[in-house]
Amino acid sequence: MSTAQTIGVDALPAVLAGVGVYKVFGPKPHRAMEMAAEGISREEILRTTGNTVAVCDVSFEVARGETFVVMGLSGSGKSTLVRCIARLLDVTRGQVTLNGDDLMAMSEKELRDVRRRNMSMVFQHFGLFPHRTVIDNVAYGLEIQGLARDIRRERAREILDVVGLGGWGDHYPQQLSGGMQQRVGLGRALAIEPEVLFFDEPFSALDPLIRRDMQNELLRLQAETQRTIVFITHDFDEAIKLGDRIAIMKDGAFDQVGTALELLANPATPYVREFTEDVSRTKVLRAGNVMKPHEGETVGPTVGADRSIDAILSVLLETTDEIGVVDPSGSLVGVIDRGAVISLLEPGS
């Protein structure tokens, strides 16, 4: 469970924020934005003006320690948005701030300093240097910062242990599996101890089992380091697993932003409802969502309040006793039973 989940994102200061962000590709961006504001479709804007409205009037806040997932189908604008947030692309209109500082107003030197020390990005394609060893790939950001070779290599060795690649430092990327290469990319991003991590569909090209392992690895690292994360995906199951909040994007705009449970229980648009209608509630509901007050003296087994019902089904099936629900400190906060779970999973509940 992340800090954002424990405290609640509304109670945490925003690290990243965007207001009215547009990104338009083409010769007449201002006319395209005017048409978009009038509700004219992207297809009609493209046909009429030759402009593509990739991001359309997006506003957001990402709290410190939060994993904010942006998801949508191919062409929805999610990858363009994250590149705008990281200022790999300049926005056409709008503002993006990091700790209150306007990224759009920064000089090239200021932006380079921010990228070297405050932000890291992990892409679907690993982007590793084939002529560099694993340890030198991980240490690359520290080299750019100007750290001495022995210092950066020592830090890189520590990071390799963190991402499960201890002992692989002297190998080259092409000697590693795809999952291991992605761990190198993750290690390189973590090495500079960034305040914000951007992930652009980093696990999409991996085999399902390796992808699951990398998701679990990211959850483990986030529990330990509490970075602020913006994660791009087209997979709702991945969004549910990783995200504190999820923004569903369509045609360059956010259709709805909320927790997985909020999106499932109260879809704001037909598009969001379509996205969520086939999602198993056992993956979304947490023990804390279905617990009731504890009135007895003792309980049977216990589970964490943040555990999904899907993850504790085996416990529910193995006991007829009430199951205790505990908070991160291990204190009992409630109990659940099979009847409560069944009633919540019934259609129309």
Secondary structure, DSSP 4 states (H G I P E B T S, - for coil): --HHHHH-GGGS-EEEEEEEEEEEESS-HHHHHHHHHTT--HHHHHHHHS-EEEEEEEEEEEETT-EEEEE--TTSSHHHHHHHHTTSS--SEEEEEETTEEGGG--HHHHHHHHHHTEEEEESS----TTS-HHHHHTHHHHHHT--HHHHHHHHHHHHHHTT-TT-TTS-GGGS-HHHHHHHHHHHHHHT--SEEEEESTTTTS-HHHHHHHHHHHHHHHHHH--EEEEEES-HHHHHHH-SEEEEEETTEEEEEE-HHHHHHS-SSHHHHHHHTTS-HHHH-BHHHH-B---SS--SSEEETTSBHHHHHHHHHH-SSPEEEE-TTS-EEEEE-HHHHHHHHSTT-
